Structure formats: structure tokens, C-alpha cells
Amino acid sequence: MLNPQITGKAERALGAILDRLLARTGTSFPQWAALAVTAAKGGSAGRDQLVAAIGDGKIPESAVLTAISELAAAGRVLTTVASRASAELASE
């Protein structure tokens, strides 16, 4: 039977695996989360959608916005003009 202790152990184990994979690509967890949510929304997501989906209390809004800016600077997402109100996955 699952209980909070087992769930917590599984979450920590999976988090450790994800952290190692992200470290190899130079991607932070907030960046990965922004990419994952954007992809899940068909390749385009609004800023407010990303903040709501990712900023669940563990990741502050400022970290989500920083992740979007970093991804845009790296050419991994495209943002709308000036407002950066949305993110769109960049094609390779």
C-alpha cells in the first residue's frame, strides 16, 4: 500500500535521476519544467499558464520568468515581442 513515506522516497529518487540528466545538458529544473509544459500545451504556452503550471509553491514566479528568459537567450524558445507574454518551442 502506498503511503506518504513511500511516495516521498520515490519522488526523491526520481528527482535525483532527473537532476543528473539535467546537469549533463546544462538545463535547470525551472527551464526543464517550462519546456515540458510548453511542449505539453502543443508547443506554445502563455506566461501566465507557465507560472500557474510551474510555480506551484516550490518554484517562485521570478524563477519561472528567469527560466523563460534564459531559454529565449539560448534560442530554445521564442518569446513574443517586448512583453514576453508567451513562449513557443524553437525549431531546430
Buried (B, 14 or more C-beta within 10 A) or exposed (E): EEEEEEEEEEEEEEEEEEEEEBEEEEBBBBBBBBBEBBEEBEEBBBBEBBBBBBBEEEBEBEBBBBBBBBBBEEEBBBBEEEEBEBBBBEEE
